Amino acid sequence: MGRSEVDAVKVLKGLKNKKFPATPNKKKGFQWLLFTKRFFIMLGAVFTLLLALAFTDYPFYAYADLGLVEANYEGEPDVIVMLGGEGMPSADGLMRCYITAEKASVYKNARIAIAIADNKEDPYALQSSKLMAEELMMRGVWLKNLIVEDQGTNTHEQAQFLFQELDSNQKLLIVTMPEHMTRAVASFKNEGFKFVAGSPVFEQNISEENLTKPLEEFGTPSLAFRYNLWSYLQYEVRVAREYTALVYYKLRGWI
């Protein structure tokens, strides 16, 4: 091997062992790849944690805890406030109407207030407040002095407009979904109502007797387990969403 060839081999070896600095584009691309990798690892860890929790009772108790708000008054309420939620027609709306009718049959002297935003721009749109009032009448509720609050687009605004219609010393009983109850009661108290209680719309009876029943007593064990798992995953989503809303309301000074 000649001298020139030896020199060429040395140069090639030097180039091979030399570390060249990465170009800006390659460096940026590597950082994005690393970020994406870490993001999906974190996402997988969160999903695994949520799935593991769904095999326990923690999602249900977190969900139920949001709905169990202690009343700060004794005796019968003066006004039963039904927050419209998803409106009518919907399963959510029917459940709210059912619980409101049940409470109205017990507290016969209480007025009924329906708080839900109607679509007034479309003359052909179904008016949820009207449909809910008809559903209550169909269930035997005498809608004497019915109050309809259809301007508020969120819980804070609904509490504001109802505060203009009612007396702050009147006793309120709020009917809404369990995960929404804590925020709803806090919003009405923050607006100026002194006496507020809640009646959460649970999808099923959550008495102590039912909660302590073995899973097998609710039907086929495999079906009960699968549907229970799916329900708990849904509870996790509802609880996470509601705690986000509670933080937002707290930051805005609405609760």
C-alpha positions in Angstrom: 0.0 0.0 0.0 1.4 3.3 -1.1 1.8 6.4 1.1 -1.0 8.2 -0.5 -3.3 5.2 0.2 -2.2 5.1 3.8 -3.0 8.8 4.2 -6.4 8.3 2.6 -7.2 5.5 5.1 -6.2 7.6 8.0 -8.4 10.5 6.8 -11.4 8.2 6.4 -10.9 6.7 9.9 -10.6 10.2 11.3 -13.9 11.2 9.6 -15.5 8.1 10.9 -14.5 8.7 14.5 -15.2 12.4 14.4 -18.6 13.6 15.9 -20.2 16.2 13.8 -22.6 18.6 15.5 -26.3 18.0 14.6 -27.9 20.5 12.2 -30.6 22.7 13.7 -33.4 20.9 11.7 -32.2 17.4 12.9 -31.9 18.6 16.4 -35.4 20.1 16.4 -36.8 17.0 14.8 -35.2 14.9 17.5 -36.7 17.1 20.3 -40.2 16.7 18.8 -39.7 13.0 18.6 -38.6 12.8 22.2 -41.5 15.0 23.3 -44.0 12.9 21.4 -42.6 9.7 22.9 -42.8 11.1 26.4 -46.3 12.4 25.8 -47.6 9.0 24.7 -45.9 7.3 27.6 -47.5 9.7 30.0 -50.9 9.3 28.3 -50.6 5.5 28.5 -49.7 5.8 32.2 -52.8 8.0 32.9 -55.0 5.6 31.0 -53.6 2.6 32.8 -54.2 4.3 36.1 -57.8 5.2 35.2 -58.5 1.7 34.0 -57.0 0.3 37.3 -59.2 2.7 39.3 -62.3 1.5 37.4 -61.8 -1.9 39.0 -62.3 -0.2 42.4 -65.2 1.7 44.0 -63.3 5.0 44.1 -64.9 6.5 40.9 -68.4 5.9 42.3 -67.6 7.4 45.7 -65.9 10.4 44.0 -69.0 10.8 41.8 -71.5 10.4 44.7 -69.5 12.8 47.0 -70.0 15.6 44.5 -73.8 15.0 44.7 -74.2 14.8 48.5 -74.4 18.4 49.7 -75.6 18.9 53.3 -78.6 21.3 53.6 -78.1 24.4 55.7 -81.8 24.7 56.7 -84.6 22.6 58.2 -88.2 22.2 57.1 -89.8 22.4 53.7 -88.3 24.3 50.8 -90.1 27.4 49.4 -88.8 26.8 45.8 -87.8 23.7 43.9 -85.2 24.8 41.3 -84.8 22.3 38.5 -81.6 23.1 36.4 -82.3 22.0 32.9 -79.0 20.3 31.9 -79.3 18.7 28.5 -82.9 19.8 28.2 -85.7 18.0 26.5 -86.1 15.6 25.0 -83.3 13.6 26.6 -82.9 10.9 29.3 -81.1 13.5 31.4 -84.2 15.9 31.2 -86.6 13.1 32.0 -84.7 12.1 35.1 -84.7 15.7 36.3 -88.4 16.0 35.7 -89.1 12.7 37.5 -87.1 13.8 40.7 -88.7 17.3 40.6 -92.2 15.7 40.4 -91.4 13.4 43.3 -90.2 16.3 45.4 -93.2 18.4 44.4 -95.5 15.7 45.6 -93.9 15.8 49.0 -93.5 19.6 49.3 -96.9 20.6 47.9 -96.6 24.3 48.8 -93.3 24.8 47.1 -93.0 26.8 43.8 -91.3 25.3 40.8 -88.5 27.1 39.0 -87.1 25.8 35.7 -83.7 27.2 34.7 -82.6 26.3 31.1 -81.6 28.4 28.1 -84.1 28.1 25.2 -83.3 28.6 21.6 -85.4 31.7 20.8 -83.8 32.5 17.5 -85.3 29.5 15.8 -89.1 29.6 15.8 -89.3 25.9 14.9 -86.9 24.8 17.7 -88.3 22.7 20.5 -88.4 24.9 23.7 -87.0 22.8 26.5 -88.6 24.8 29.3 -92.1 24.3 27.7 -91.5 20.5 27.3 -90.2 20.2 30.9 -93.3 22.1 32.2 -95.6 19.7 30.2 -93.7 16.7 31.5 -94.2 17.9 35.1 -97.9 18.5 34.5 -98.2 15.0 33.0 -96.7 13.7 36.3 -99.4 15.5 38.3 -97.5 18.6 39.3 -99.7 21.7 39.7 -97.5 24.4 38.3 -98.8 27.3 40.3 -96.7 30.4 40.0 -94.2 28.6 37.7 -90.9 30.4 37.3 -89.0 30.0 34.0 -85.5 31.3 33.8 -84.4 30.9 30.2 -81.7 33.6 29.9 -78.7 32.1 31.8 -76.4 30.0 29.7 -74.4 28.5 32.6 -75.0 27.8 36.3 -73.5 31.2 37.4 -75.9 33.1 35.1 -78.9 31.0 36.1 -78.2 31.8 39.8 -77.9 35.5 38.9 -81.2 35.7 37.1 -83.1 33.7 39.7 -81.7 35.9 42.4 -83.6 38.8 40.6 -86.8 36.7 40.7 -86.7 35.3 44.2 -86.0 36.4 47.8 -82.6 35.7 49.2 -84.2 34.3 52.4 -86.3 31.7 50.5 -85.3 28.1 51.0 -84.2 26.5 47.8 -84.0 22.8 46.8 -81.9 22.4 43.7 -82.5 19.4 41.4 -79.6 18.5 39.1 -77.2 15.7 38.3 -75.0 14.5 41.1 -71.6 15.6 39.7 -73.1 19.1 39.2 -74.6 19.5 42.6 -71.6 20.9 44.5 -71.0 23.6 41.9 -74.7 24.4 41.7 -75.2 24.9 45.4 -72.0 26.9 45.8 -73.0 29.1 42.9 -76.4 29.9 44.4 -74.9 30.6 47.8 -72.2 32.8 46.3 -74.9 34.8 44.5 -76.6 35.6 47.8 -79.1 32.9 48.6 -78.9 32.0 52.3 -80.7 28.7 52.4 -79.8 26.1 49.7 -80.1 22.3 49.7 -79.8 19.8 46.9 -81.6 16.7 45.6 -79.2 14.9 43.2 -80.6 13.0 40.2 -78.9 9.6 40.7 -79.5 7.1 38.0 -80.3 4.4 40.4 -81.1 3.9 44.1 -77.9 4.4 46.1 -79.3 3.3 49.5 -77.0 1.6 51.9 -78.8 -1.7 51.3 -78.1 -1.6 47.6 -74.5 -0.5 48.0 -73.7 -3.4 50.3 -75.3 -6.1 48.1 -73.0 -8.6 46.4 -72.5 -8.0 42.7 -74.1 -11.4 41.9 -77.5 -10.2 43.2 -77.8 -7.6 40.4 -77.9 -10.2 37.7 -75.4 -12.3 35.7 -72.0 -11.7 37.3 -70.1 -11.3 34.0 -72.7 -8.8 32.7 -72.8 -6.9 36.0 -69.0 -6.7 36.0 -68.7 -5.4 32.5 -71.4 -2.8 32.8 -70.1 -1.8 36.2 -66.6 -1.3 34.7 -68.0 0.8 31.9 -70.1 2.9 34.3 -67.1 3.6 36.5 -65.0 4.7 33.5 -67.8 7.2 32.7 -67.9 8.4 36.3 -64.1 9.1 36.0 -64.7 11.3 33.0 -67.6 13.1 34.7 -65.7 13.7 37.9 -62.6 14.9 36.1 -64.7 17.3 34.0 -66.6 18.6 37.0 -63.4 19.3 39.1 -62.0 21.2 36.1 -65.2 23.3 36.1 -65.0 23.8 39.8 -61.4 25.2 39.4 -62.6 27.5 36.6 -65.5 28.8 38.7 -63.2 29.3 41.7 -60.8 31.3 39.6 -63.6 33.5 38.2 -64.9 34.1 41.7 -68.3 32.5 41.0 -68.1 30.1 44.0 
